Amino acid sequence: MSDLTKLTLSINRGTAAAGKQYAERAGRSLSSIVGDYLDALTAATNPAPLSVDVASLMGIGSGPADEHDWKAYREARQ
């Protein structure tokens, strides 16, 4: 027995129709697509905590002062 719940959503009629067509082309149910999207959305906003070993490595390396300038940092170290 799966742990499903029935949910009623109100969305734009055109969006619903496009979603149903997409689901049909993908060979999936619209419910499974919405469920997977919500899973991905909540995983992105609530990432799994780092393990103790990985967390202990935080901050031990040095990098560029400007975090967005990795290309220049790599070139300078070659």
N, CA, C, O and CB atoms as a CASP TS submission, in Angstrom:
PFRMAT TS
TARGET T0000
AUTHOR 0000-0000-0000
METHOD Language model
MODEL 1
PARENT N/A
ATOM      1  N   MET     1       0.846  -1.172   0.000  1.00  0.00           N
ATOM      2  CA  MET     1       0.000   0.000   0.000  1.00  0.00           C
ATOM      3  C   MET     1       0.895   1.239   0.000  1.00  0.00           C
ATOM      4  O   MET     1       1.812   1.346   0.815  1.00  0.00           O
ATOM      5  CB  MET     1      -0.965  -0.004   1.222  1.00  0.00           C
ATOM      6  N   SER     2       0.628   2.173  -0.913  1.00  0.00           N
ATOM      7  CA  SER     2       1.460   3.372  -0.993  1.00  0.00           C
ATOM      8  C   SER     2       0.901   4.484  -0.114  1.00  0.00           C
ATOM      9  O   SER     2      -0.263   4.462   0.287  1.00  0.00           O
ATOM     10  CB  SER     2       1.568   3.852  -2.444  1.00  0.00           C
ATOM     11  N   ASP     3       1.740   5.428   0.165  1.00  0.00           N
ATOM     12  CA  ASP     3       1.375   6.536   1.051  1.00  0.00           C
ATOM     13  C   ASP     3       0.935   7.734   0.209  1.00  0.00           C
ATOM     14  O   ASP     3       1.648   8.736   0.140  1.00  0.00           O
ATOM     15  CB  ASP     3       2.568   6.924   1.980  1.00  0.00           C
ATOM     16  N   LEU     4      -0.216   7.641  -0.424  1.00  0.00           N
ATOM     17  CA  LEU     4      -0.729   8.697  -1.287  1.00  0.00           C
ATOM     18  C   LEU     4      -1.825   9.476  -0.590  1.00  0.00           C
ATOM     19  O   LEU     4      -2.519   8.955   0.283  1.00  0.00           O
ATOM     20  CB  LEU     4      -1.249   8.116  -2.596  1.00  0.00           C
ATOM     21  N   THR     5      -1.969  10.719  -0.982  1.00  0.00           N
ATOM     22  CA  THR     5      -3.066  11.545  -0.501  1.00  0.00           C
ATOM     23  C   THR     5      -3.683  12.246  -1.696  1.00  0.00           C
ATOM     24  O   THR     5      -2.976  12.603  -2.638  1.00  0.00           O
ATOM     25  CB  THR     5      -2.583  12.573   0.570  1.00  0.00           C
ATOM     26  N   LYS     6      -4.964  12.443  -1.670  1.00  0.00           N
ATOM     27  CA  LYS     6      -5.650  13.142  -2.750  1.00  0.00           C
ATOM     28  C   LYS     6      -5.525  14.638  -2.493  1.00  0.00           C
ATOM     29  O   LYS     6      -5.710  15.099  -1.367  1.00  0.00           O
ATOM     30  CB  LYS     6      -7.153  12.706  -2.853  1.00  0.00           C
ATOM     31  N   LEU     7      -5.210  15.390  -3.540  1.00  0.00           N
ATOM     32  CA  LEU     7      -4.982  16.818  -3.420  1.00  0.00           C
ATOM     33  C   LEU     7      -5.715  17.527  -4.548  1.00  0.00           C
ATOM     34  O   LEU     7      -5.659  17.084  -5.695  1.00  0.00           O
ATOM     35  CB  LEU     7      -3.468  17.147  -3.445  1.00  0.00           C
ATOM     36  N   THR     8      -6.388  18.602  -4.244  1.00  0.00           N
ATOM     37  CA  THR     8      -7.064  19.397  -5.254  1.00  0.00           C
ATOM     38  C   THR     8      -6.281  20.687  -5.467  1.00  0.00           C
ATOM     39  O   THR     8      -6.017  21.427  -4.519  1.00  0.00           O
ATOM     40  CB  THR     8      -8.531  19.696  -4.841  1.00  0.00           C
ATOM     41  N   LEU     9      -5.911  20.952  -6.719  1.00  0.00           N
ATOM     42  CA  LEU     9      -5.168  22.157  -7.064  1.00  0.00           C
ATOM     43  C   LEU     9      -6.000  23.013  -8.001  1.00  0.00           C
ATOM     44  O   LEU     9      -6.762  22.488  -8.814  1.00  0.00           O
ATOM     45  CB  LEU     9      -3.811  21.806  -7.708  1.00  0.00           C
ATOM     46  N   SER    10      -5.862  24.309  -7.896  1.00  0.00           N
ATOM     47  CA  SER    10      -6.515  25.231  -8.824  1.00  0.00           C
ATOM     48  C   SER    10      -5.426  25.905  -9.643  1.00  0.00           C
ATOM     49  O   SER    10      -4.628  26.679  -9.116  1.00  0.00           O
ATOM     50  CB  SER    10      -7.400  26.292  -8.068  1.00  0.00           C
ATOM     51  N   ILE    11      -5.401  25.601 -10.944  1.00  0.00           N
ATOM     52  CA  ILE    11      -4.418  26.215 -11.837  1.00  0.00           C
ATOM     53  C   ILE    11      -5.113  26.636 -13.121  1.00  0.00           C
ATOM     54  O   ILE    11      -6.236  26.216 -13.401  1.00  0.00           O
ATOM     55  CB  ILE    11      -3.245  25.240 -12.140  1.00  0.00           C
ATOM     56  N   ASN    12      -4.441  27.459 -13.885  1.00  0.00           N
ATOM     57  CA  ASN    12      -4.960  27.947 -15.151  1.00  0.00           C
ATOM     58  C   ASN    12      -5.354  26.776 -16.047  1.00  0.00           C
ATOM     59  O   ASN    12      -4.627  25.786 -16.135  1.00  0.00           O
ATOM     60  CB  ASN    12      -3.923  28.838 -15.853  1.00  0.00           C
ATOM     61  N   ARG    13      -6.486  26.888 -16.700  1.00  0.00           N
ATOM     62  CA  ARG    13      -7.008  25.804 -17.557  1.00  0.00           C
ATOM     63  C   ARG    13      -6.008  25.431 -18.652  1.00  0.00           C
ATOM     64  O   ARG    13      -5.811  24.249 -18.935  1.00  0.00           O
ATOM     65  CB  ARG    13      -8.350  26.222 -18.195  1.00  0.00           C
ATOM     66  N   GLY    14      -5.381  26.428 -19.267  1.00  0.00           N
ATOM     67  CA  GLY    14      -4.395  26.158 -20.328  1.00  0.00           C
ATOM     68  C   GLY    14      -3.173  25.432 -19.792  1.00  0.00           C
ATOM     69  O   GLY    14      -2.632  24.542 -20.447  1.00  0.00           O
ATOM     70  N   THR    15      -2.747  25.813 -18.607  1.00  0.00           N
ATOM     71  CA  THR    15      -1.600  25.154 -17.976  1.00  0.00           C
ATOM     72  C   THR    15      -1.926  23.698 -17.682  1.00  0.00           C
ATOM     73  O   THR    15      -1.096  22.813 -17.890  1.00  0.00           O
ATOM     74  CB  THR    15      -1.196  25.882 -16.678  1.00  0.00           C
ATOM     75  N   ALA    16      -3.133  23.455 -17.200  1.00  0.00           N
ATOM     76  CA  ALA    16      -3.554  22.086 -16.901  1.00  0.00           C
ATOM     77  C   ALA    16      -3.584  21.245 -18.177  1.00  0.00           C
ATOM     78  O   ALA    16      -3.125  20.102 -18.186  1.00  0.00           O
ATOM     79  CB  ALA    16      -4.943  22.081 -16.224  1.00  0.00           C
ATOM     80  N   ALA    17      -4.124  21.815 -19.250  1.00  0.00           N
ATOM     81  CA  ALA    17      -4.197  21.086 -20.524  1.00  0.00           C
ATOM     82  C   ALA    17      -2.798  20.784 -21.056  1.00  0.00           C
ATOM     83  O   ALA    17      -2.534  19.675 -21.520  1.00  0.00           O
ATOM     84  CB  ALA    17      -4.996  21.895 -21.567  1.00  0.00           C
ATOM     85  N   ALA    18      -1.908  21.766 -20.989  1.00  0.00           N
ATOM     86  CA  ALA    18      -0.533  21.553 -21.455  1.00  0.00           C
ATOM     87  C   ALA    18       0.166  20.502 -20.598  1.00  0.00           C
ATOM     88  O   ALA    18       0.923  19.679 -21.114  1.00  0.00           O
ATOM     89  CB  ALA    18       0.262  22.876 -21.427  1.00  0.00           C
ATOM     90  N   GLY    19      -0.082  20.529 -19.311  1.00  0.00           N
ATOM     91  CA  GLY    19       0.505  19.537 -18.411  1.00  0.00           C
ATOM     92  C   GLY    19       0.032  18.134 -18.724  1.00  0.00           C
ATOM     93  O   GLY    19       0.821  17.190 -18.716  1.00  0.00           O
ATOM     94  N   LYS    20      -1.249  17.995 -18.999  1.00  0.00           N
ATOM     95  CA  LYS    20      -1.802  16.680 -19.344  1.00  0.00           C
ATOM     96  C   LYS    20      -1.193  16.168 -20.645  1.00  0.00           C
ATOM     97  O   LYS    20      -0.869  14.985 -20.755  1.00  0.00           O
ATOM     98  CB  LYS    20      -3.339  16.752 -19.468  1.00  0.00           C
ATOM     99  N   GLN    21      -1.035  17.058 -21.641  1.00  0.00           N
ATOM    100  CA  GLN    21      -0.430  16.653 -22.911  1.00  0.00           C
ATOM    101  C   GLN    21       1.024  16.229 -22.707  1.00  0.00           C
ATOM    102  O   GLN    21       1.476  15.228 -23.265  1.00  0.00           O
ATOM    103  CB  GLN    21      -0.510  17.801 -23.937  1.00  0.00           C
ATOM    104  N   TYR    22       1.745  17.002 -21.902  1.00  0.00           N
ATOM    105  CA  TYR    22       3.135  16.660 -21.609  1.00  0.00           C
ATOM    106  C   TYR    22       3.220  15.296 -20.933  1.00  0.00           C
ATOM    107  O   TYR    22       4.045  14.460 -21.304  1.00  0.00           O
ATOM    108  CB  TYR    22       3.781  17.736 -20.720  1.00  0.00           C
ATOM    109  N   ALA    23       2.371  15.079 -19.948  1.00  0.00           N
ATOM    110  CA  ALA    23       2.370  13.807 -19.225  1.00  0.00           C
ATOM    111  C   ALA    23       2.075  12.647 -20.166  1.00  0.00           C
ATOM    112  O   ALA    23       2.695  11.588 -20.068  1.00  0.00           O
ATOM    113  CB  ALA    23       1.342  13.836 -18.086  1.00  0.00           C
ATOM    114  N   GLU    24       1.135  12.845 -21.071  1.00  0.00           N
ATOM    115  CA  GLU    24       0.786  11.776 -22.021  1.00  0.00           C
ATOM    116  C   GLU    24       1.977  11.466 -22.929  1.00  0.00           C
ATOM    117  O   GLU    24       2.293  10.300 -23.168  1.00  0.00           O
ATOM    118  CB  GLU    24      -0.451  12.180 -22.875  1.00  0.00           C
ATOM    119  N   ARG    25       2.634  12.511 -23.432  1.00  0.00           N
ATOM    120  CA  ARG    25       3.809  12.293 -24.299  1.00  0.00           C
ATOM    121  C   ARG    25       4.928  11.593 -23.537  1.00  0.00           C
ATOM    122  O   ARG    25       5.662  10.785 -24.106  1.00  0.00           O
ATOM    123  CB  ARG    25       4.321  13.634 -24.867  1.00  0.00           C
ATOM    124  N   ALA    26       5.058  11.905 -22.243  1.00  0.00           N
ATOM    125  CA  ALA    26       6.120  11.312 -21.425  1.00  0.00           C
ATOM    126  C   ALA    26       5.745   9.931 -20.910  1.00  0.00           C
ATOM    127  O   ALA    26       6.582   9.238 -20.331  1.00  0.00           O
ATOM    128  CB  ALA    26       6.446  12.218 -20.255  1.00  0.00           C
ATOM    129  N   GLY    27       4.497   9.524 -21.114  1.00  0.00           N
ATOM    130  CA  GLY    27       4.058   8.219 -20.626  1.00  0.00           C
ATOM    131  C   GLY    27       3.943   8.164 -19.110  1.00  0.00           C
ATOM    132  O   GLY    27       4.181   7.125 -18.493  1.00  0.00           O
ATOM    133  N   ARG    28       3.575   9.293 -18.520  1.00  0.00           N
ATOM    134  CA  ARG    28       3.470   9.394 -17.065  1.00  0.00           C
ATOM    135  C   ARG    28       2.137  10.017 -16.702  1.00  0.00           C
ATOM    136  O   ARG    28       1.412  10.519 -17.561  1.00  0.00           O
ATOM    137  CB  ARG    28       4.637  10.223 -16.476  1.00  0.00           C
ATOM    138  N   SER    29       1.828   9.978 -15.431  1.00  0.00           N
ATOM    139  CA  SER    29       0.629  10.670 -14.969  1.00  0.00           C
ATOM    140  C   SER    29       1.020  12.092 -14.573  1.00  0.00           C
ATOM    141  O   SER    29       2.154  12.351 -14.173  1.00  0.00           O
ATOM    142  CB  SER    29      -0.040   9.913 -13.770  1.00  0.00           C
ATOM    143  N   LEU    30       0.074  12.991 -14.690  1.00  0.00           N
ATOM    144  CA  LEU    30       0.324  14.363 -14.270  1.00  0.00           C
ATOM    145  C   LEU    30       0.610  14.407 -12.774  1.00  0.00           C
ATOM    146  O   LEU    30       1.424  15.213 -12.323  1.00  0.00           O
ATOM    147  CB  LEU    30      -0.874  15.267 -14.618  1.00  0.00           C
ATOM    148  N   SER    31      -0.044  13.557 -12.010  1.00  0.00           N
ATOM    149  CA  SER    31       0.196  13.500 -10.567  1.00  0.00           C
ATOM    150  C   SER    31       1.643  13.133 -10.255  1.00  0.00           C
ATOM    151  O   SER    31       2.250  13.711  -9.353  1.00  0.00           O
ATOM    152  CB  SER    31      -0.749  12.492  -9.912  1.00  0.00           C
ATOM    153  N   SER    32       2.201  12.172 -11.001  1.00  0.00           N
ATOM    154  CA  SER    32       3.588  11.772 -10.732  1.00  0.00           C
ATOM    155  C   SER    32       4.558  12.887 -11.089  1.00  0.00           C
ATOM    156  O   SER    32       5.567  13.070 -10.408  1.00  0.00           O
ATOM    157  CB  SER    32       3.942  10.501 -11.514  1.00  0.00           C
ATOM    158  N   ILE    33       4.264  13.634 -12.148  1.00  0.00           N
ATOM    159  CA  ILE    33       5.133  14.742 -12.546  1.00  0.00           C
ATOM    160  C   ILE    33       5.087  15.846 -11.502  1.00  0.00           C
ATOM    161  O   ILE    33       6.130  16.369 -11.110  1.00  0.00           O
ATOM    162  CB  ILE    33       4.720  15.292 -13.926  1.00  0.00           C
ATOM    163  N   VAL    34       3.892  16.208 -11.047  1.00  0.00           N
ATOM    164  CA  VAL    34       3.760  17.244 -10.017  1.00  0.00           C
ATOM    165  C   VAL    34       4.428  16.777  -8.724  1.00  0.00           C
ATOM    166  O   VAL    34       5.120  17.557  -8.070  1.00  0.00           O
ATOM    167  CB  VAL    34       2.262  17.584  -9.763  1.00  0.00           C
ATOM    168  N   GLY    35       4.230  15.529  -8.356  1.00  0.00           N
ATOM    169  CA  GLY    35       4.855  14.989  -7.145  1.00  0.00           C
ATOM    170  C   GLY    35       6.375  15.023  -7.223  1.00  0.00           C
ATOM    171  O   GLY    35       7.039  15.405  -6.258  1.00  0.00           O
ATOM    172  N   ASP    36       6.936  14.622  -8.378  1.00  0.00           N
ATOM    173  CA  ASP    36       8.389  14.660  -8.548  1.00  0.00           C
ATOM    174  C   ASP    36       8.908  16.092  -8.499  1.00  0.00           C
ATOM    175  O   ASP    36       9.972  16.350  -7.935  1.00  0.00           O
ATOM    176  CB  ASP    36       8.791  14.002  -9.873  1.00  0.00           C
ATOM    177  N   TYR    37       8.157  17.026  -9.090  1.00  0.00           N
ATOM    178  CA  TYR    37       8.564  18.425  -9.062  1.00  0.00           C
ATOM    179  C   TYR    37       8.590  18.947  -7.627  1.00  0.00           C
ATOM    180  O   TYR    37       9.536  19.627  -7.229  1.00  0.00           O
ATOM    181  CB  TYR    37       7.622  19.277  -9.924  1.00  0.00           C
ATOM    182  N   LEU    38       7.569  18.635  -6.865  1.00  0.00           N
ATOM    183  CA  LEU    38       7.534  19.089  -5.475  1.00  0.00           C
ATOM    184  C   LEU    38       8.652  18.455  -4.653  1.00  0.00           C
ATOM    185  O   LEU    38       9.233  19.108  -3.786  1.00  0.00           O
ATOM    186  CB  LEU    38       6.177  18.767  -4.847  1.00  0.00           C
ATOM    187  N   ASP    39       8.954  17.189  -4.922  1.00  0.00           N
ATOM    188  CA  ASP    39      10.082  16.534  -4.246  1.00  0.00           C
ATOM    189  C   ASP    39      11.388  17.265  -4.560  1.00  0.00           C
ATOM    190  O   ASP    39      12.178  17.546  -3.658  1.00  0.00           O
ATOM    191  CB  ASP    39      10.185  15.045  -4.671  1.00  0.00           C
ATOM    192  N   ALA    40      11.612  17.573  -5.843  1.00  0.00           N
ATOM    193  CA  ALA    40      12.839  18.263  -6.248  1.00  0.00           C
ATOM    194  C   ALA    40      12.890  19.671  -5.663  1.00  0.00           C
ATOM    195  O   ALA    40      13.946  20.130  -5.230  1.00  0.00           O
ATOM    196  CB  ALA    40      12.941  18.325  -7.779  1.00  0.00           C
ATOM    197  N   LEU    41      11.772  20.337  -5.652  1.00  0.00           N
ATOM    198  CA  LEU    41      11.711  21.700  -5.118  1.00  0.00           C
ATOM    199  C   LEU    41      12.042  21.726  -3.634  1.00  0.00           C
ATOM    200  O   LEU    41      12.811  22.575  -3.183  1.00  0.00           O
ATOM    201  CB  LEU    41      10.327  22.305  -5.354  1.00  0.00           C
ATOM    202  N   THR    42      11.475  20.813  -2.883  1.00  0.00           N
ATOM    203  CA  THR    42      11.731  20.795  -1.444  1.00  0.00           C
ATOM    204  C   THR    42      13.129  20.277  -1.133  1.00  0.00           C
ATOM    205  O   THR    42      13.719  20.683  -0.132  1.00  0.00           O
ATOM    206  CB  THR    42      10.690  19.938  -0.732  1.00  0.00           C
ATOM    207  N   ALA    43      13.671  19.397  -1.957  1.00  0.00           N
ATOM    208  CA  ALA    43      15.046  18.928  -1.749  1.00  0.00           C
ATOM    209  C   ALA    43      16.033  20.061  -1.988  1.00  0.00           C
ATOM    210  O   ALA    43      17.053  20.153  -1.305  1.00  0.00           O
ATOM    211  CB  ALA    43      15.366  17.737  -2.680  1.00  0.00           C
ATOM    212  N   ALA    44      15.732  20.929  -2.959  1.00  0.00           N
ATOM    213  CA  ALA    44      16.627  22.050  -3.264  1.00  0.00           C
ATOM    214  C   ALA    44      16.618  23.087  -2.148  1.00  0.00           C
ATOM    215  O   ALA    44      17.641  23.720  -1.890  1.00  0.00           O
ATOM    216  CB  ALA    44      16.227  22.707  -4.588  1.00  0.00           C
ATOM    217  N   THR    45      15.494  23.268  -1.489  1.00  0.00           N
ATOM    218  CA  THR    45      15.422  24.269  -0.428  1.00  0.00           C
ATOM    219  C   THR    45      15.770  23.682   0.930  1.00  0.00           C
ATOM    220  O   THR    45      16.020  24.428   1.877  1.00  0.00           O
ATOM    221  CB  THR    45      14.038  24.883  -0.381  1.00  0.00           C
ATOM    222  N   ASN    46      15.791  22.372   1.040  1.00  0.00           N
ATOM    223  CA  ASN    46      16.140  21.690   2.288  1.00  0.00           C
ATOM    224  C   ASN    46      17.174  20.607   1.996  1.00  0.00           C
ATOM    225  O   ASN    46      16.881  19.417   2.118  1.00  0.00           O
ATOM    226  CB  ASN    46      14.875  21.076   2.964  1.00  0.00           C
ATOM    227  N   PRO    47      18.395  21.018   1.607  1.00  0.00           N
ATOM    228  CA  PRO    47      19.380  20.008   1.248  1.00  0.00           C
ATOM    229  C   PRO    47      19.741  19.123   2.441  1.00  0.00           C
ATOM    230  O   PRO    47      19.638  19.526   3.600  1.00  0.00           O
ATOM    231  CB  PRO    47      20.631  20.673   0.695  1.00  0.00           C
ATOM    232  N   ALA    48      20.161  17.926   2.118  1.00  0.00           N
ATOM    233  CA  ALA    48      20.577  16.997   3.171  1.00  0.00           C
ATOM    234  C   ALA    48      21.787  17.584   3.896  1.00  0.00           C
ATOM    235  O   ALA    48      22.644  18.199   3.262  1.00  0.00           O
ATOM    236  CB  ALA    48      20.912  15.586   2.581  1.00  0.00           C
ATOM    237  N   PRO    49      21.867  17.408   5.192  1.00  0.00           N
ATOM    238  CA  PRO    49      23.022  17.932   5.931  1.00  0.00           C
ATOM    239  C   PRO    49      24.301  17.208   5.509  1.00  0.00           C
ATOM    240  O   PRO    49      24.272  16.039   5.126  1.00  0.00           O
ATOM    241  CB  PRO    49      22.804  17.786   7.456  1.00  0.00           C
ATOM    242  N   LEU    50      25.416  17.925   5.586  1.00  0.00           N
ATOM    243  CA  LEU    50      26.704  17.328   5.255  1.00  0.00           C
ATOM    244  C   LEU    50      27.106  16.333   6.330  1.00  0.00           C
ATOM    245  O   LEU    50      26.777  16.499   7.505  1.00  0.00           O
ATOM    246  CB  LEU    50      27.785  18.411   5.091  1.00  0.00           C
ATOM    247  N   SER    51      27.820  15.301   5.912  1.00  0.00           N
ATOM    248  CA  SER    51      28.330  14.363   6.900  1.00  0.00           C
ATOM    249  C   SER    51      29.391  15.076   7.741  1.00  0.00           C
ATOM    250  O   SER    51      29.930  16.102   7.328  1.00  0.00           O
ATOM    251  CB  SER    51      28.917  13.085   6.214  1.00  0.00           C
ATOM    252  N   VAL    52      29.681  14.537   8.902  1.00  0.00           N
ATOM    253  CA  VAL    52      30.686  15.123   9.791  1.00  0.00           C
ATOM    254  C   VAL    52      32.035  15.205   9.081  1.00  0.00           C
ATOM    255  O   VAL    52      32.743  16.203   9.213  1.00  0.00           O
ATOM    256  CB  VAL    52      30.813  14.298  11.093  1.00  0.00           C
ATOM    257  N   ASP    53      32.397  14.160   8.328  1.00  0.00           N
ATOM    258  CA  ASP    53      33.680  14.149   7.624  1.00  0.00           C
ATOM    259  C   ASP    53      33.761  15.252   6.575  1.00  0.00           C
ATOM    260  O   ASP    53      34.771  15.950   6.479  1.00  0.00           O
ATOM    261  CB  ASP    53      33.906  12.796   6.965  1.00  0.00           C
ATOM    262  N   VAL    54      32.705  15.409   5.795  1.00  0.00           N
ATOM    263  CA  VAL    54      32.699  16.447   4.759  1.00  0.00           C
ATOM    264  C   VAL    54      32.675  17.832   5.399  1.00  0.00           C
ATOM    265  O   VAL    54      33.402  18.724   4.963  1.00  0.00           O
ATOM    266  CB  VAL    54      31.485  16.272   3.815  1.00  0.00           C
ATOM    267  N   ALA    55      31.865  18.020   6.409  1.00  0.00           N
ATOM    268  CA  ALA    55      31.784  19.316   7.085  1.00  0.00           C
ATOM    269  C   ALA    55      33.134  19.708   7.677  1.00  0.00           C
ATOM    270  O   ALA    55      33.463  20.893   7.730  1.00  0.00           O
ATOM    271  CB  ALA    55      30.717  19.281   8.188  1.00  0.00           C
ATOM    272  N   SER    56      33.918  18.726   8.122  1.00  0.00           N
ATOM    273  CA  SER    56      35.219  19.041   8.721  1.00  0.00           C
ATOM    274  C   SER    56      36.196  19.584   7.686  1.00  0.00           C
ATOM    275  O   SER    56      37.197  20.195   8.060  1.00  0.00           O
ATOM    276  CB  SER    56      35.809  17.801   9.390  1.00  0.00           C
ATOM    277  N   LEU    57      35.940  19.384   6.409  1.00  0.00           N
ATOM    278  CA  LEU    57      36.817  19.874   5.352  1.00  0.00           C
ATOM    279  C   LEU    57      36.504  21.311   4.948  1.00  0.00           C
ATOM    280  O   LEU    57      37.287  21.928   4.226  1.00  0.00           O
ATOM    281  CB  LEU    57      36.715  18.975   4.146  1.00  0.00           C
ATOM    282  N   MET    58      35.391  21.848   5.392  1.00  0.00           N
ATOM    283  CA  MET    58      34.984  23.199   5.023  1.00  0.00           C
ATOM    284  C   MET    58      36.038  24.214   5.461  1.00  0.00           C
ATOM    285  O   MET    58      36.461  24.236   6.617  1.00  0.00           O
ATOM    286  CB  MET    58      33.621  23.541   5.647  1.00  0.00           C
ATOM    287  N   GLY    59      36.452  25.057   4.504  1.00  0.00           N
ATOM    288  CA  GLY    59      37.360  26.153   4.823  1.00  0.00           C
ATOM    289  C   GLY    59      38.831  25.808   4.851  1.00  0.00           C
ATOM    290  O   GLY    59      39.645  26.684   5.142  1.00  0.00           O
ATOM    291  N   ILE    60      39.222  24.552   4.559  1.00  0.00           N
ATOM    292  CA  ILE    60      40.647  24.220   4.659  1.00  0.00           C
ATOM    293  C   ILE    60      41.424  24.621   3.416  1.00  0.00           C
ATOM    294  O   ILE    60      42.651  24.708   3.459  1.00  0.00           O
ATOM    295  CB  ILE    60      40.820  22.738   4.904  1.00  0.00           C
ATOM    296  N   GLY    61      40.733  24.864   2.314  1.00  0.00           N
ATOM    297  CA  GLY    61      41.419  25.231   1.079  1.00  0.00           C
ATOM    298  C   GLY    61      41.421  26.731   0.879  1.00  0.00           C
ATOM    299  O   GLY    61      40.632  27.456   1.485  1.00  0.00           O
ATOM    300  N   SER    62      42.323  27.188   0.017  1.00  0.00           N
ATOM    301  CA  SER    62      42.311  28.600  -0.332  1.00  0.00           C
ATOM    302  C   SER    62      41.827  28.713  -1.766  1.00  0.00           C
ATOM    303  O   SER    62      42.082  27.837  -2.591  1.00  0.00           O
ATOM    304  CB  SER    62      43.722  29.254  -0.151  1.00  0.00           C
ATOM    305  N   GLY    63      41.154  29.760  -2.041  1.00  0.00           N
ATOM    306  CA  GLY    63      40.619  29.988  -3.372  1.00  0.00           C
ATOM    307  C   GLY    63      40.761  31.451  -3.719  1.00  0.00           C
ATOM    308  O   GLY    63      41.398  32.209  -2.987  1.00  0.00           O
ATOM    309  N   PRO    64      40.174  31.853  -4.829  1.00  0.00           N
ATOM    310  CA  PRO    64      40.276  33.245  -5.234  1.00  0.00           C
ATOM    311  C   PRO    64      39.527  34.157  -4.267  1.00  0.00           C
ATOM    312  O   PRO    64      38.535  33.758  -3.657  1.00  0.00           O
ATOM    313  CB  PRO    64      39.741  33.425  -6.648  1.00  0.00           C
ATOM    314  N   ALA    65      40.019  35.381  -4.141  1.00  0.00           N
ATOM    315  CA  ALA    65      39.342  36.347  -3.270  1.00  0.00           C
ATOM    316  C   ALA    65      37.947  36.636  -3.801  1.00  0.00           C
ATOM    317  O   ALA    65      36.999  36.802  -3.034  1.00  0.00           O
ATOM    318  CB  ALA    65      40.158  37.658  -3.159  1.00  0.00           C
ATOM    319  N   ASP    66      37.831  36.695  -5.136  1.00  0.00           N
ATOM    320  CA  ASP    66      36.523  36.893  -5.756  1.00  0.00           C
ATOM    321  C   ASP    66      35.990  35.513  -6.117  1.00  0.00           C
ATOM    322  O   ASP    66      36.509  34.870  -7.030  1.00  0.00           O
ATOM    323  CB  ASP    66      36.607  37.835  -7.026  1.00  0.00           C
ATOM    324  N   GLU    67      34.987  35.061  -5.430  1.00  0.00           N
ATOM    325  CA  GLU    67      34.499  33.693  -5.622  1.00  0.00           C
ATOM    326  C   GLU    67      34.021  33.404  -7.033  1.00  0.00           C
ATOM    327  O   GLU    67      33.854  32.239  -7.393  1.00  0.00           O
ATOM    328  CB  GLU    67      33.387  33.420  -4.669  1.00  0.00           C
ATOM    329  N   HIS    68      33.796  34.433  -7.847  1.00  0.00           N
ATOM    330  CA  HIS    68      33.304  34.224  -9.210  1.00  0.00           C
ATOM    331  C   HIS    68      34.426  34.234 -10.242  1.00  0.00           C
ATOM    332  O   HIS    68      34.150  34.141 -11.439  1.00  0.00           O
ATOM    333  CB  HIS    68      32.283  35.288  -9.559  1.00  0.00           C
ATOM    334  N   ASP    69      35.676  34.343  -9.817  1.00  0.00           N
ATOM    335  CA  ASP    69      36.796  34.459 -10.734  1.00  0.00           C
ATOM    336  C   ASP    69      37.659  33.197 -10.728  1.00  0.00           C
ATOM    337  O   ASP    69      38.881  33.280 -10.613  1.00  0.00           O
ATOM    338  CB  ASP    69      37.640  35.671 -10.376  1.00  0.00           C
ATOM    339  N   TRP    70      37.021  32.028 -10.853  1.00  0.00           N
ATOM    340  CA  TRP    70      37.753  30.761 -10.810  1.00  0.00           C
ATOM    341  C   TRP    70      38.656  30.571 -12.016  1.00  0.00           C
ATOM    342  O   TRP    70      39.723  29.968 -11.897  1.00  0.00           O
ATOM    343  CB  TRP    70      36.785  29.608 -10.719  1.00  0.00           C
ATOM    344  N   LYS    71      38.248  31.075 -13.178  1.00  0.00           N
ATOM    345  CA  LYS    71      39.069  30.904 -14.382  1.00  0.00           C
ATOM    346  C   LYS    71      40.418  31.600 -14.190  1.00  0.00           C
ATOM    347  O   LYS    71      41.460  30.997 -14.447  1.00  0.00           O
ATOM    348  CB  LYS    71      38.336  31.469 -15.637  1.00  0.00           C
ATOM    349  N   ALA    72      40.415  32.852 -13.744  1.00  0.00           N
ATOM    350  CA  ALA    72      41.668  33.576 -13.513  1.00  0.00           C
ATOM    351  C   ALA    72      42.475  32.896 -12.416  1.00  0.00           C
ATOM    352  O   ALA    72      43.701  32.833 -12.513  1.00  0.00           O
ATOM    353  CB  ALA    72      41.389  35.046 -13.139  1.00  0.00           C
ATOM    354  N   TYR    73      41.829  32.393 -11.385  1.00  0.00           N
ATOM    355  CA  TYR    73      42.516  31.702 -10.294  1.00  0.00           C
ATOM    356  C   TYR    73      43.235  30.466 -10.814  1.00  0.00           C
ATOM    357  O   TYR    73      44.393  30.235 -10.466  1.00  0.00           O
ATOM    358  CB  TYR    73      41.521  31.312  -9.187  1.00  0.00           C
ATOM    359  N   ARG    74      42.576  29.679 -11.632  1.00  0.00           N
ATOM    360  CA  ARG    74      43.192  28.460 -12.188  1.00  0.00           C
ATOM    361  C   ARG    74      44.375  28.815 -13.085  1.00  0.00           C
ATOM    362  O   ARG    74      45.429  28.182 -13.012  1.00  0.00           O
ATOM    363  CB  ARG    74      42.150  27.637 -12.987  1.00  0.00           C
ATOM    364  N   GLU    75      44.196  29.835 -13.935  1.00  0.00           N
ATOM    365  CA  GLU    75      45.273  30.231 -14.855  1.00  0.00           C
ATOM    366  C   GLU    75      46.497  30.723 -14.090  1.00  0.00           C
ATOM    367  O   GLU    75      47.628  30.439 -14.485  1.00  0.00           O
ATOM    368  CB  GLU    75      44.782  31.325 -15.817  1.00  0.00           C
ATOM    369  N   ALA    76      46.285  31.453 -13.005  1.00  0.00           N
ATOM    370  CA  ALA    76      47.407  31.983 -12.215  1.00  0.00           C
ATOM    371  C   ALA    76      48.178  30.866 -11.507  1.00  0.00           C
ATOM    372  O   ALA    76      49.368  31.021 -11.233  1.00  0.00           O
ATOM    373  CB  ALA    76      46.896  32.995 -11.180  1.00  0.00           C
ATOM    374  N   ARG    77      47.520  29.745 -11.209  1.00  0.00           N
ATOM    375  CA  ARG    77      48.173  28.653 -10.477  1.00  0.00           C
ATOM    376  C   ARG    77      48.862  27.664 -11.412  1.00  0.00           C
ATOM    377  O   ARG    77      49.500  26.728 -10.932  1.00  0.00           O
ATOM    378  CB  ARG    77      47.154  27.917  -9.620  1.00  0.00           C
ATOM    379  N   GLN    78      48.759  27.837 -12.725  1.00  0.00           N
ATOM    380  CA  GLN    78      49.379  26.891 -13.674  1.00  0.00           C
ATOM    381  C   GLN    78      50.801  27.261 -13.981  1.00  0.00           C
ATOM    382  O   GLN    78      51.464  26.574 -14.758  1.00  0.00           O
ATOM    383  CB  GLN    78      48.588  26.829 -14.964  1.00  0.00           C
TER
END
